[in-house]
């Protein structure tokens, strides 16, 4: 993931933001932001451009990062079966958890950026995830 993706992710995790707010807070151009957000969507991030009601009931369009329910299910599954710190096979986890392989890969790609986790990819289907504090 590029530095620009990380900067945008950090901003959207902080709060939903309009295009103008993202330009101001990141220093990137409007077109640059749009392009990076499009790339992030392809990586599996659920970023939507939604109408939000602001102070004085003014409606504005903002980019909103939605947390995946599947992400929580996946992390809960790892916790329940004590799989943190162990080598896990994405195919087998998919079968047992009911979460598709593509969804798991998307979730794991996000964990690479999360400072609370350490992810080591051992092969195309084997990973090791550790919780850091």
DOROKE-631615 format. One record per residue: residue in three letters; residue number from 1; z, x, y of N, C-alpha, C in turn. Coordinates in Angstrom, 1 decimal, padded with zeros to 4 digits, always signed. Atoms other than C-alpha are relative to their C-alpha. Layout:
N
<voke res="ALA" n="NUM" n_up="Z" n_east="X" n_north="Y" ca_up="Z" ca_east="X" ca_north="Y" c_up="Z" c_east="X" c_north="Y"/>
...
//
This chain:
133
<voke res="UNK" n="1" n_up="+000.0" n_east="+000.8" n_north="-001.2" ca_up="+000.0" ca_east="+000.0" ca_north="+000.0" c_up="+000.0" c_east="+000.9" c_north="+001.2"/>
<voke res="UNK" n="2" n_up="+000.2" n_east="-000.8" n_north="-001.2" ca_up="-001.0" ca_east="+001.3" ca_north="+003.4" c_up="+001.2" c_east="-000.2" c_north="+000.9"/>
<voke res="UNK" n="3" n_up="-001.1" n_east="+000.1" n_north="-001.0" ca_up="+001.5" ca_east="+002.0" ca_north="+006.2" c_up="-000.1" c_east="-001.3" c_north="+000.8"/>
<voke res="UNK" n="4" n_up="+000.1" n_east="+001.2" n_north="-000.8" ca_up="+000.1" ca_east="-000.9" ca_north="+008.2" c_up="+000.5" c_east="-001.2" c_north="-000.8"/>
<voke res="UNK" n="5" n_up="-000.5" n_east="+001.1" n_north="+000.8" ca_up="+000.8" ca_east="-003.3" ca_north="+005.3" c_up="+001.5" c_east="+000.0" c_north="+000.0"/>
<voke res="UNK" n="6" n_up="-001.5" n_east="-000.1" n_north="+000.0" ca_up="+004.4" ca_east="-002.0" ca_north="+005.2" c_up="+000.6" c_east="-000.5" c_north="+001.3"/>
<voke res="UNK" n="7" n_up="-000.4" n_east="+000.4" n_north="-001.3" ca_up="+004.8" ca_east="-002.5" ca_north="+008.9" c_up="+000.0" c_east="-001.5" c_north="+000.2"/>
<voke res="UNK" n="8" n_up="+000.1" n_east="+001.5" n_north="-000.1" ca_up="+003.5" ca_east="-006.1" ca_north="+008.8" c_up="+001.0" c_east="-000.7" c_north="-001.0"/>
<voke res="UNK" n="9" n_up="-001.0" n_east="+000.6" n_north="+001.0" ca_up="+005.6" ca_east="-006.9" ca_north="+005.7" c_up="+001.4" c_east="+000.0" c_north="+000.6"/>
<voke res="UNK" n="10" n_up="-001.3" n_east="-000.1" n_north="-000.6" ca_up="+008.7" ca_east="-005.7" ca_north="+007.5" c_up="+000.2" c_east="-001.0" c_north="+001.1"/>
<voke res="UNK" n="11" n_up="+000.0" n_east="+000.9" n_north="-001.1" ca_up="+007.9" ca_east="-007.8" ca_north="+010.5" c_up="+000.1" c_east="-001.5" c_north="-000.5"/>
<voke res="UNK" n="12" n_up="+000.0" n_east="+001.4" n_north="+000.5" ca_up="+007.2" ca_east="-011.0" ca_north="+008.5" c_up="+001.2" c_east="-000.3" c_north="-000.8"/>
<voke res="UNK" n="13" n_up="-001.2" n_east="+000.2" n_north="+000.7" ca_up="+010.3" ca_east="-010.5" ca_north="+006.4" c_up="+001.1" c_east="-000.3" c_north="+001.0"/>
<voke res="UNK" n="14" n_up="-001.0" n_east="+000.3" n_north="-001.1" ca_up="+012.3" ca_east="-010.5" ca_north="+009.7" c_up="-000.1" c_east="-001.4" c_north="+000.5"/>
<voke res="UNK" n="15" n_up="+000.2" n_east="+001.4" n_north="-000.5" ca_up="+010.8" ca_east="-013.8" ca_north="+010.9" c_up="-001.5" c_east="-000.3" c_north="+000.0"/>
<voke res="UNK" n="16" n_up="+001.4" n_east="+000.4" n_north="-000.2" ca_up="+007.6" ca_east="-015.8" ca_north="+011.0" c_up="-000.5" c_east="+000.4" c_north="+001.4"/>
<voke res="UNK" n="17" n_up="+000.5" n_east="-000.5" n_north="-001.3" ca_up="+005.4" ca_east="-014.5" ca_north="+013.9" c_up="-001.4" c_east="-000.4" c_north="+000.2"/>
<voke res="UNK" n="18" n_up="+001.3" n_east="+000.3" n_north="-000.4" ca_up="+002.4" ca_east="-015.5" ca_north="+015.8" c_up="-000.9" c_east="+001.3" c_north="+000.1"/>
<voke res="UNK" n="19" n_up="+000.9" n_east="-001.2" n_north="-000.1" ca_up="-000.7" ca_east="-013.2" ca_north="+016.1" c_up="+000.5" c_east="+000.8" c_north="+001.2"/>
<voke res="UNK" n="20" n_up="-000.4" n_east="-000.7" n_north="-001.2" ca_up="+000.5" ca_east="-012.3" ca_north="+019.6" c_up="+001.3" c_east="+000.8" c_north="-000.2"/>
<voke res="UNK" n="21" n_up="-001.3" n_east="-000.7" n_north="+000.3" ca_up="+004.0" ca_east="-011.4" ca_north="+018.4" c_up="-000.3" c_east="+001.2" c_north="-000.9"/>
<voke res="UNK" n="22" n_up="+000.3" n_east="-001.2" n_north="+000.9" ca_up="+002.6" ca_east="-009.2" ca_north="+015.6" c_up="-000.7" c_east="+001.1" c_north="+000.8"/>
<voke res="UNK" n="23" n_up="+000.7" n_east="-001.0" n_north="-000.8" ca_up="+000.3" ca_east="-007.4" ca_north="+018.1" c_up="+001.0" c_east="+000.7" c_north="+000.8"/>
<voke res="UNK" n="24" n_up="-001.0" n_east="-000.6" n_north="-000.9" ca_up="+003.2" ca_east="-006.8" ca_north="+020.4" c_up="+001.0" c_east="+000.8" c_north="-000.8"/>
<voke res="UNK" n="25" n_up="-001.0" n_east="-000.7" n_north="+000.7" ca_up="+005.7" ca_east="-005.8" ca_north="+017.7" c_up="-000.5" c_east="+001.2" c_north="-000.9"/>
<voke res="UNK" n="26" n_up="+000.5" n_east="-001.0" n_north="+000.9" ca_up="+003.4" ca_east="-003.6" ca_north="+015.6" c_up="-000.9" c_east="+001.0" c_north="+000.8"/>
<voke res="UNK" n="27" n_up="+001.0" n_east="-000.9" n_north="-000.7" ca_up="+000.9" ca_east="-002.1" ca_north="+018.2" c_up="-001.4" c_east="-000.1" c_north="-000.6"/>
<voke res="UNK" n="28" n_up="+001.3" n_east="+000.1" n_north="+000.6" ca_up="-002.0" ca_east="-003.1" ca_north="+016.0" c_up="-000.8" c_east="-001.0" c_north="+000.7"/>
<voke res="UNK" n="29" n_up="+000.9" n_east="+001.0" n_north="-000.7" ca_up="-005.0" ca_east="-005.0" ca_north="+017.3" c_up="+000.0" c_east="-001.3" c_north="-000.8"/>
<voke res="UNK" n="30" n_up="+000.1" n_east="+001.3" n_north="+000.6" ca_up="-005.5" ca_east="-008.7" ca_north="+016.5" c_up="-000.9" c_east="+000.1" c_north="-001.3"/>
<voke res="UNK" n="31" n_up="+000.9" n_east="-000.1" n_north="+001.2" ca_up="-008.5" ca_east="-007.9" ca_north="+014.2" c_up="+000.6" c_east="+000.9" c_north="-001.1"/>
<voke res="UNK" n="32" n_up="-000.6" n_east="-000.9" n_north="+001.0" ca_up="-006.6" ca_east="-005.1" ca_north="+012.5" c_up="+001.1" c_east="-000.8" c_north="-000.8"/>
<voke res="UNK" n="33" n_up="-001.0" n_east="+000.8" n_north="+000.6" ca_up="-003.7" ca_east="-007.5" ca_north="+011.8" c_up="-000.6" c_east="-001.0" c_north="-001.0"/>
<voke res="UNK" n="34" n_up="+000.7" n_east="+000.9" n_north="+000.9" ca_up="-006.0" ca_east="-010.1" ca_north="+010.4" c_up="-000.5" c_east="+000.6" c_north="-001.3"/>
<voke res="UNK" n="35" n_up="+000.5" n_east="-000.7" n_north="+001.2" ca_up="-007.7" ca_east="-007.6" ca_north="+008.1" c_up="+001.1" c_east="+000.4" c_north="-001.0"/>
<voke res="UNK" n="36" n_up="-001.1" n_east="-000.4" n_north="+000.9" ca_up="-004.4" ca_east="-006.2" ca_north="+006.8" c_up="+000.6" c_east="-001.2" c_north="-000.7"/>
<voke res="UNK" n="37" n_up="-000.6" n_east="+001.2" n_north="+000.6" ca_up="-003.0" ca_east="-009.7" ca_north="+006.2" c_up="-000.9" c_east="-000.5" c_north="-001.1"/>
<voke res="UNK" n="38" n_up="+000.9" n_east="+000.5" n_north="+001.1" ca_up="-006.1" ca_east="-010.6" ca_north="+004.2" c_up="+000.1" c_east="+000.9" c_north="-001.2"/>
<voke res="UNK" n="39" n_up="-000.2" n_east="-001.0" n_north="+001.1" ca_up="-005.7" ca_east="-007.4" ca_north="+002.1" c_up="+001.3" c_east="-000.3" c_north="-000.7"/>
<voke res="UNK" n="40" n_up="-001.3" n_east="+000.3" n_north="+000.6" ca_up="-002.0" ca_east="-008.3" ca_north="+001.5" c_up="-000.1" c_east="-001.2" c_north="-000.8"/>
<voke res="UNK" n="41" n_up="+000.2" n_east="+001.2" n_north="+000.8" ca_up="-003.0" ca_east="-011.7" ca_north="+000.3" c_up="-000.6" c_east="+000.3" c_north="-001.3"/>
<voke res="UNK" n="42" n_up="+000.7" n_east="-000.4" n_north="+001.2" ca_up="-005.3" ca_east="-010.1" ca_north="-002.2" c_up="+000.9" c_east="+000.7" c_north="-001.0"/>
<voke res="UNK" n="43" n_up="-001.0" n_east="-000.7" n_north="+000.8" ca_up="-002.3" ca_east="-008.0" ca_north="-003.4" c_up="+001.0" c_east="-000.9" c_north="-000.5"/>
<voke res="UNK" n="44" n_up="-000.9" n_east="+001.0" n_north="+000.5" ca_up="-000.4" ca_east="-011.2" ca_north="-004.1" c_up="+001.0" c_east="-000.5" c_north="+000.9"/>
<voke res="UNK" n="45" n_up="-001.0" n_east="+000.6" n_north="-000.9" ca_up="+001.6" ca_east="-011.8" ca_north="-001.0" c_up="-000.4" c_east="-001.3" c_north="+000.5"/>
<voke res="UNK" n="46" n_up="+000.3" n_east="+001.4" n_north="-000.4" ca_up="+001.9" ca_east="-015.4" ca_north="-000.1" c_up="+000.3" c_east="-000.1" c_north="+001.5"/>
<voke res="UNK" n="47" n_up="-000.1" n_east="+000.1" n_north="-001.5" ca_up="+001.3" ca_east="-015.3" ca_north="+003.7" c_up="-000.9" c_east="-001.1" c_north="+000.5"/>
<voke res="UNK" n="48" n_up="+000.7" n_east="+001.2" n_north="-000.4" ca_up="+000.3" ca_east="-018.5" ca_north="+005.3" c_up="+000.0" c_east="-000.1" c_north="+001.6"/>
<voke res="UNK" n="49" n_up="+000.0" n_east="+000.2" n_north="-001.5" ca_up="-000.7" ca_east="-019.4" ca_north="+008.9" c_up="+000.3" c_east="-001.4" c_north="+000.2"/>
<voke res="UNK" n="50" n_up="-000.6" n_east="+001.4" n_north="+000.0" ca_up="+001.4" ca_east="-022.5" ca_north="+009.6" c_up="+000.4" c_east="-000.4" c_north="+001.4"/>
<voke res="UNK" n="51" n_up="-000.5" n_east="+000.5" n_north="-001.3" ca_up="+002.3" ca_east="-024.7" ca_north="+012.5" c_up="+001.5" c_east="-000.1" c_north="+000.0"/>
<voke res="UNK" n="52" n_up="-001.4" n_east="+000.0" n_north="-000.1" ca_up="+005.9" ca_east="-024.2" ca_north="+013.5" c_up="+000.4" c_east="-000.6" c_north="+001.4"/>
<voke res="UNK" n="53" n_up="-000.5" n_east="+000.6" n_north="-001.3" ca_up="+008.0" ca_east="-026.1" ca_north="+016.1" c_up="+001.0" c_east="+000.9" c_north="+000.6"/>
<voke res="UNK" n="54" n_up="-000.9" n_east="-000.9" n_north="-000.8" ca_up="+009.6" ca_east="-023.9" ca_north="+018.7" c_up="+000.9" c_east="-000.7" c_north="+000.9"/>
<voke res="UNK" n="55" n_up="-000.9" n_east="+000.6" n_north="-000.9" ca_up="+012.2" ca_east="-024.5" ca_north="+021.3" c_up="-000.8" c_east="-000.9" c_north="+000.9"/>
<voke res="UNK" n="56" n_up="+000.6" n_east="+001.0" n_north="-000.8" ca_up="+011.4" ca_east="-027.5" ca_north="+023.5" c_up="-001.1" c_east="-000.7" c_north="-000.7"/>
<voke res="UNK" n="57" n_up="+001.0" n_east="+000.7" n_north="+000.9" ca_up="+009.4" ca_east="-028.9" ca_north="+020.5" c_up="-001.4" c_east="+000.3" c_north="+000.2"/>
<voke res="UNK" n="58" n_up="+001.4" n_east="-000.4" n_north="-000.1" ca_up="+006.3" ca_east="-026.9" ca_north="+021.3" c_up="-000.4" c_east="+000.5" c_north="-001.4"/>
<voke res="UNK" n="59" n_up="+000.5" n_east="-000.4" n_north="+001.3" ca_up="+004.2" ca_east="-026.4" ca_north="+018.2" c_up="-000.9" c_east="+001.3" c_north="+000.2"/>
<voke res="UNK" n="60" n_up="+000.8" n_east="-001.2" n_north="+000.0" ca_up="+002.7" ca_east="-022.9" ca_north="+017.6" c_up="-000.3" c_east="+000.4" c_north="-001.4"/>
<voke res="UNK" n="61" n_up="+000.5" n_east="-000.5" n_north="+001.3" ca_up="+000.8" ca_east="-021.3" ca_north="+014.8" c_up="+000.7" c_east="+001.4" c_north="-000.3"/>
<voke res="UNK" n="62" n_up="-000.6" n_east="-001.3" n_north="+000.3" ca_up="+002.7" ca_east="-018.4" ca_north="+013.0" c_up="-000.4" c_east="+000.4" c_north="-001.4"/>
<voke res="UNK" n="63" n_up="+000.1" n_east="-000.5" n_north="+001.3" ca_up="+002.2" ca_east="-016.2" ca_north="+010.0" c_up="+001.4" c_east="-000.1" c_north="-000.7"/>
<voke res="UNK" n="64" n_up="-001.3" n_east="+000.2" n_north="+000.7" ca_up="+004.9" ca_east="-017.0" ca_north="+007.4" c_up="-000.2" c_east="+000.6" c_north="-001.4"/>
<voke res="UNK" n="65" n_up="-000.1" n_east="-000.6" n_north="+001.3" ca_up="+005.8" ca_east="-014.9" ca_north="+004.4" c_up="+000.8" c_east="-000.9" c_north="-000.9"/>
<voke res="UNK" n="66" n_up="-000.7" n_east="+000.8" n_north="+000.9" ca_up="+006.8" ca_east="-017.1" ca_north="+001.5" c_up="+000.4" c_east="+000.8" c_north="-001.2"/>
<voke res="UNK" n="67" n_up="-000.5" n_east="-000.7" n_north="+001.1" ca_up="+009.0" ca_east="-015.7" ca_north="-001.2" c_up="-000.4" c_east="-000.8" c_north="-001.3"/>
<voke res="UNK" n="68" n_up="+000.4" n_east="+000.7" n_north="+001.3" ca_up="+007.7" ca_east="-016.5" ca_north="-004.7" c_up="+001.2" c_east="-000.4" c_north="-000.8"/>
<voke res="UNK" n="69" n_up="-001.0" n_east="+000.4" n_north="+001.0" ca_up="+009.8" ca_east="-018.6" ca_north="-007.0" c_up="-000.1" c_east="+000.8" c_north="-001.2"/>
<voke res="UNK" n="70" n_up="+000.3" n_east="-000.8" n_north="+001.2" ca_up="+008.2" ca_east="-016.7" ca_north="-009.8" c_up="+000.7" c_east="+001.4" c_north="+000.1"/>
<voke res="UNK" n="71" n_up="-000.6" n_east="-001.3" n_north="-000.2" ca_up="+009.6" ca_east="-013.5" ca_north="-008.3" c_up="+001.5" c_east="-000.1" c_north="-000.4"/>
<voke res="UNK" n="72" n_up="-001.4" n_east="+000.2" n_north="+000.3" ca_up="+013.2" ca_east="-014.8" ca_north="-008.6" c_up="+000.1" c_east="-000.2" c_north="-001.5"/>
<voke res="UNK" n="73" n_up="-000.1" n_east="+000.3" n_north="+001.4" ca_up="+012.5" ca_east="-016.1" ca_north="-012.1" c_up="-000.1" c_east="+001.3" c_north="-000.8"/>
<voke res="UNK" n="74" n_up="+000.2" n_east="-001.3" n_north="+000.7" ca_up="+011.2" ca_east="-012.6" ca_north="-013.2" c_up="+001.2" c_east="+000.9" c_north="+000.1"/>
<voke res="UNK" n="75" n_up="-001.2" n_east="-000.8" n_north="-000.2" ca_up="+014.2" ca_east="-010.8" ca_north="-011.7" c_up="+001.2" c_east="-000.5" c_north="-000.8"/>
<voke res="UNK" n="76" n_up="-001.1" n_east="+000.7" n_north="+000.7" ca_up="+016.6" ca_east="-013.3" ca_north="-013.2" c_up="-000.2" c_east="+000.3" c_north="-001.5"/>
<voke res="UNK" n="77" n_up="+000.3" n_east="-000.2" n_north="+001.4" ca_up="+014.9" ca_east="-012.8" ca_north="-016.6" c_up="+000.4" c_east="+001.5" c_north="-000.4"/>
<voke res="UNK" n="78" n_up="-000.4" n_east="-001.4" n_north="+000.3" ca_up="+015.3" ca_east="-009.0" ca_north="-016.4" c_up="+001.5" c_east="+000.2" c_north="+000.0"/>
<voke res="UNK" n="79" n_up="-001.5" n_east="+000.0" n_north="+000.0" ca_up="+019.0" ca_east="-009.5" ca_north="-015.5" c_up="+000.6" c_east="-000.6" c_north="-001.3"/>
<voke res="UNK" n="80" n_up="-000.5" n_east="+000.7" n_north="+001.2" ca_up="+019.6" ca_east="-012.0" ca_north="-018.3" c_up="-000.1" c_east="+000.8" c_north="-001.3"/>
<voke res="UNK" n="81" n_up="+000.3" n_east="-000.7" n_north="+001.3" ca_up="+018.1" ca_east="-009.8" ca_north="-021.0" c_up="+000.3" c_east="+001.5" c_north="+000.2"/>
<voke res="UNK" n="82" n_up="-000.5" n_east="-001.3" n_north="-000.2" ca_up="+019.6" ca_east="-006.6" ca_north="-019.5" c_up="-001.2" c_east="+001.0" c_north="-000.1"/>
<voke res="UNK" n="83" n_up="+001.2" n_east="-000.8" n_north="+000.2" ca_up="+016.1" ca_east="-005.0" ca_north="-019.1" c_up="-000.1" c_east="+001.0" c_north="+001.2"/>
<voke res="UNK" n="84" n_up="+000.1" n_east="-001.0" n_north="-001.1" ca_up="+016.8" ca_east="-003.0" ca_north="-015.9" c_up="+000.3" c_east="+001.4" c_north="-000.6"/>
<voke res="UNK" n="85" n_up="-000.1" n_east="-001.3" n_north="+000.5" ca_up="+016.4" ca_east="+000.7" ca_north="-016.6" c_up="-000.6" c_east="+000.3" c_north="-001.4"/>
<voke res="UNK" n="86" n_up="+000.6" n_east="-000.2" n_north="+001.3" ca_up="+014.6" ca_east="+000.1" ca_north="-019.9" c_up="-001.5" c_east="-000.1" c_north="+000.2"/>
<voke res="UNK" n="87" n_up="+001.5" n_east="+000.2" n_north="+000.0" ca_up="+010.9" ca_east="+000.4" ca_north="-020.6" c_up="-000.4" c_east="-001.4" c_north="-000.5"/>
<voke res="UNK" n="88" n_up="+000.4" n_east="+001.3" n_north="+000.4" ca_up="+009.4" ca_east="-003.0" ca_north="-020.7" c_up="-001.6" c_east="-000.1" c_north="+000.0"/>
<voke res="UNK" n="89" n_up="+001.4" n_east="+000.2" n_north="+000.1" ca_up="+006.0" ca_east="-004.2" ca_north="-021.7" c_up="-000.4" c_east="-001.3" c_north="+000.7"/>
<voke res="UNK" n="90" n_up="+000.4" n_east="+001.1" n_north="-000.8" ca_up="+004.3" ca_east="-006.6" ca_north="-019.3" c_up="-000.5" c_east="-001.2" c_north="-000.9"/>
<voke res="UNK" n="91" n_up="+000.5" n_east="+001.0" n_north="+000.9" ca_up="+002.5" ca_east="-008.4" ca_north="-022.1" c_up="+001.1" c_east="-000.8" c_north="-000.7"/>
<voke res="UNK" n="92" n_up="-001.1" n_east="+000.6" n_north="+000.7" ca_up="+005.7" ca_east="-009.1" ca_north="-024.0" c_up="+000.9" c_east="-000.8" c_north="+000.9"/>
<voke res="UNK" n="93" n_up="-000.8" n_east="+000.7" n_north="-001.0" ca_up="+007.6" ca_east="-010.1" ca_north="-020.9" c_up="-000.7" c_east="-001.3" c_north="+000.4"/>
<voke res="UNK" n="94" n_up="+000.7" n_east="+001.2" n_north="-000.4" ca_up="+004.9" ca_east="-012.5" ca_north="-020.0" c_up="+000.1" c_east="-001.1" c_north="-001.1"/>
<voke res="UNK" n="95" n_up="-000.2" n_east="+001.0" n_north="+001.1" ca_up="+005.1" ca_east="-014.2" ca_north="-023.4" c_up="+001.4" c_east="-000.6" c_north="+000.0"/>
<voke res="UNK" n="96" n_up="-001.4" n_east="+000.5" n_north="+000.1" ca_up="+008.9" ca_east="-014.5" ca_north="-023.4" c_up="+000.4" c_east="-000.7" c_north="+001.2"/>
<voke res="UNK" n="97" n_up="-000.5" n_east="+000.7" n_north="-001.3" ca_up="+009.3" ca_east="-015.5" ca_north="-019.7" c_up="-000.8" c_east="-001.2" c_north="+000.4"/>
<voke res="UNK" n="98" n_up="+000.8" n_east="+001.1" n_north="-000.4" ca_up="+006.4" ca_east="-017.8" ca_north="-019.4" c_up="-000.7" c_east="+000.2" c_north="+001.4"/>
<voke res="UNK" n="99" n_up="+000.6" n_east="-000.4" n_north="-001.2" ca_up="+005.2" ca_east="-015.9" ca_north="-016.3" c_up="-001.2" c_east="+000.7" c_north="-000.3"/>
<voke res="UNK" n="100" n_up="+001.2" n_east="-000.6" n_north="+000.4" ca_up="+001.6" ca_east="-014.9" ca_north="-016.4" c_up="+000.0" c_east="+001.5" c_north="+000.3"/>
<voke res="UNK" n="101" n_up="+000.1" n_east="-001.4" n_north="-000.2" ca_up="+000.7" ca_east="-011.2" ca_north="-016.6" c_up="-000.4" c_east="+000.3" c_north="+001.5"/>
<voke res="UNK" n="102" n_up="+000.4" n_east="-000.2" n_north="-001.4" ca_up="-001.1" ca_east="-011.4" ca_north="-013.2" c_up="+001.1" c_east="-000.2" c_north="+001.0"/>
<voke res="UNK" n="103" n_up="-001.2" n_east="+000.3" n_north="-000.9" ca_up="+002.0" ca_east="-012.9" ca_north="-011.6" c_up="+001.0" c_east="+001.1" c_north="-000.1"/>
<voke res="UNK" n="104" n_up="-001.0" n_east="-001.1" n_north="+000.2" ca_up="+004.2" ca_east="-010.2" ca_north="-013.1" c_up="-000.5" c_east="+001.3" c_north="+000.7"/>
<voke res="UNK" n="105" n_up="+000.6" n_east="-001.1" n_north="-000.7" ca_up="+001.8" ca_east="-007.5" ca_north="-011.8" c_up="+000.2" c_east="-000.1" c_north="+001.5"/>
<voke res="UNK" n="106" n_up="-000.2" n_east="+000.2" n_north="-001.4" ca_up="+001.9" ca_east="-009.0" ca_north="-008.4" c_up="+001.5" c_east="+000.2" c_north="+000.5"/>
<voke res="UNK" n="107" n_up="-001.4" n_east="-000.1" n_north="-000.3" ca_up="+005.7" ca_east="-009.2" ca_north="-008.4" c_up="+000.4" c_east="+001.5" c_north="+000.0"/>
<voke res="UNK" n="108" n_up="-000.3" n_east="-001.4" n_north="+000.1" ca_up="+006.0" ca_east="-005.6" ca_north="-009.6" c_up="-000.6" c_east="+000.8" c_north="+001.2"/>
<voke res="UNK" n="109" n_up="+000.6" n_east="-000.7" n_north="-001.1" ca_up="+003.6" ca_east="-004.4" ca_north="-006.9" c_up="+000.8" c_east="-000.1" c_north="+001.3"/>
<voke res="UNK" n="110" n_up="-000.9" n_east="+000.2" n_north="-001.1" ca_up="+006.0" ca_east="-005.9" ca_north="-004.3" c_up="+001.3" c_east="+000.8" c_north="-000.2"/>
<voke res="UNK" n="111" n_up="-001.3" n_east="-000.8" n_north="+000.2" ca_up="+009.0" ca_east="-004.2" ca_north="-005.9" c_up="-000.2" c_east="+001.5" c_north="+000.3"/>
<voke res="UNK" n="112" n_up="+000.2" n_east="-001.4" n_north="-000.4" ca_up="+007.4" ca_east="-000.8" ca_north="-005.3" c_up="+000.4" c_east="+000.3" c_north="+001.5"/>
<voke res="UNK" n="113" n_up="-000.4" n_east="-000.1" n_north="-001.4" ca_up="+008.1" ca_east="-001.4" ca_north="-001.6" c_up="+001.4" c_east="-000.4" c_north="+000.3"/>
<voke res="UNK" n="114" n_up="-001.3" n_east="+000.5" n_north="-000.2" ca_up="+011.5" ca_east="-002.9" ca_north="-002.0" c_up="+001.0" c_east="+001.1" c_north="-000.2"/>
<voke res="UNK" n="115" n_up="-000.9" n_east="-001.1" n_north="+000.2" ca_up="+014.2" ca_east="-000.3" ca_north="-001.3" c_up="+001.2" c_east="-000.3" c_north="-001.0"/>
<voke res="UNK" n="116" n_up="-001.1" n_east="+000.4" n_north="+001.0" ca_up="+016.6" ca_east="-002.2" ca_north="-003.7" c_up="-000.4" c_east="+000.3" c_north="-001.4"/>
<voke res="UNK" n="117" n_up="+000.5" n_east="-000.3" n_north="+001.4" ca_up="+014.4" ca_east="-001.2" ca_north="-006.7" c_up="-000.7" c_east="+001.3" c_north="-000.1"/>
<voke res="UNK" n="118" n_up="+000.8" n_east="-001.1" n_north="+000.4" ca_up="+012.9" ca_east="+001.8" ca_north="-008.3" c_up="-000.9" c_east="-000.4" c_north="-001.1"/>
<voke res="UNK" n="119" n_up="+001.0" n_east="+000.4" n_north="+001.1" ca_up="+009.7" ca_east="+001.1" ca_north="-010.3" c_up="-000.8" c_east="+001.2" c_north="-000.4"/>
<voke res="UNK" n="120" n_up="+000.8" n_east="-001.1" n_north="+000.6" ca_up="+008.1" ca_east="+003.6" ca_north="-012.6" c_up="-001.1" c_east="-000.6" c_north="-000.9"/>
<voke res="UNK" n="121" n_up="+001.1" n_east="+000.6" n_north="+000.9" ca_up="+004.7" ca_east="+002.7" ca_north="-014.1" c_up="-000.3" c_east="+001.1" c_north="-001.0"/>
<voke res="UNK" n="122" n_up="+000.2" n_east="-000.9" n_north="+001.0" ca_up="+004.3" ca_east="+004.4" ca_north="-017.4" c_up="-001.4" c_east="-000.1" c_north="-000.6"/>
<voke res="UNK" n="123" n_up="+001.4" n_east="+000.2" n_north="+000.4" ca_up="+001.0" ca_east="+002.9" ca_north="-018.4" c_up="-000.5" c_east="-001.3" c_north="+000.6"/>
<voke res="UNK" n="124" n_up="+000.5" n_east="+001.3" n_north="-000.6" ca_up="-001.1" ca_east="-000.2" ca_north="-017.6" c_up="+000.9" c_east="-001.2" c_north="-000.3"/>
<voke res="UNK" n="125" n_up="-000.8" n_east="+001.1" n_north="+000.4" ca_up="+001.3" ca_east="-002.4" ca_north="-019.4" c_up="+001.5" c_east="+000.3" c_north="-000.1"/>
<voke res="UNK" n="126" n_up="-001.4" n_east="-000.4" n_north="+000.1" ca_up="+004.6" ca_east="-000.4" ca_north="-019.5" c_up="+000.6" c_east="+000.4" c_north="+001.3"/>
<voke res="UNK" n="127" n_up="-000.7" n_east="-000.3" n_north="-001.2" ca_up="+007.0" ca_east="-000.2" ca_north="-016.6" c_up="+001.5" c_east="+000.2" c_north="-000.2"/>
<voke res="UNK" n="128" n_up="-001.4" n_east="-000.1" n_north="+000.0" ca_up="+010.6" ca_east="+000.7" ca_north="-015.9" c_up="+000.5" c_east="-000.3" c_north="+001.3"/>
<voke res="UNK" n="129" n_up="-000.5" n_east="+000.5" n_north="-001.3" ca_up="+012.5" ca_east="-001.1" ca_north="-013.2" c_up="+001.5" c_east="+000.3" c_north="+000.0"/>
<voke res="UNK" n="130" n_up="-001.4" n_east="-000.2" n_north="-000.2" ca_up="+015.9" ca_east="+000.0" ca_north="-011.9" c_up="+000.5" c_east="-000.6" c_north="+001.3"/>
<voke res="UNK" n="131" n_up="-000.6" n_east="+000.6" n_north="-001.2" ca_up="+018.1" ca_east="-001.8" ca_north="-009.4" c_up="+000.8" c_east="+001.2" c_north="+000.6"/>
<voke res="UNK" n="132" n_up="-000.8" n_east="-001.1" n_north="-000.8" ca_up="+019.5" ca_east="+000.6" ca_north="-006.7" c_up="+001.0" c_east="-000.7" c_north="+000.8"/>
<voke res="UNK" n="133" n_up="-001.1" n_east="+000.6" n_north="-000.7" ca_up="+022.8" ca_east="-000.7" ca_north="-005.5" c_up="-000.1" c_east="-001.5" c_north="+000.2"/>
//
